[in-house]
Amino acid sequence: MSITEINLEKALKKAEKISREHSTKIFVIIGFDEEEDDSEPCYHIDENGTTRIWEEVEAIYENGILIKTRE
């Protein structure tokens, strides 16, 4: 499962809801288009927390509870 949002607030709300409803850990990962230096960020909602070099974990939800945010 991987969902992409362009709005951080929507991504966080979706991640919290999915995590709560499925009793699982969900990662919100911020990414940019690796082809363009000035691209707008997008947010990937995923069960897999693996990131590429141009991505960072924005938040982690476990069972609907926020357990980590980007510092």
Residue, then its C-alpha position, 0 to 999 in steps of 0.5 A: m500500500s502506498i498513497t501519495e498526497i501533496n498536502l502534509e495535513k491530509a497525509l498526516k490525517k490519512a496516516e493516522k486513520i489507516s494506522r488506527e483502523h488497521s492496528t499497524k505502523i504507518f510512515v509518512i515520508i516526505g519526498f521530492d522529484e529527484e529529476e527537478d531541484d525545485s520540485e514541490p514536496c509530496y508525502h507518501i503514506d506507506e507501511n514500509g519505512t524505507t527511504r531513498i536518499w532524497e526522502e525523509v520520514e516526516a511522521i510515524y503512527e502506530n495504532g493511530i498514535l503519533i510516535k515520531t515526527r521529523e526533527 
